[in-house]
Amino acid sequence: MSPVPPGYALVWSDEFEGAGIQLPDANKWGYDTYMNRAGWFNGELQYYANARLQNASVQNGKLVITARAENLSGQVTDWNSRQRYTSARLITKGKA
């Protein structure tokens, strides 16, 4: 972690520590999925998954967000027929 500049105070951080491959810390990160079924505002073909290692994981001190060309129709309840890719949209709202 880089030092905090003079005159500033660190109030929140995540160093993505932990052993092996794991989901981001649920105490610090949430998933923005509320527009999946309706489709996102800019017509994107993305489905943002909730707590799915294939799309968001912590590995070797890094947060890894992966986009995948795949179809989850029939596997999730909020799939939209336009969606062609999965990924993750992580937020800290209400967490910090």
Helices and strands as residue ranges (DSSP letters): E 30-31, E 46-48, E 56-59, E 62-65, E 68-69, E 85-87, E 90-91
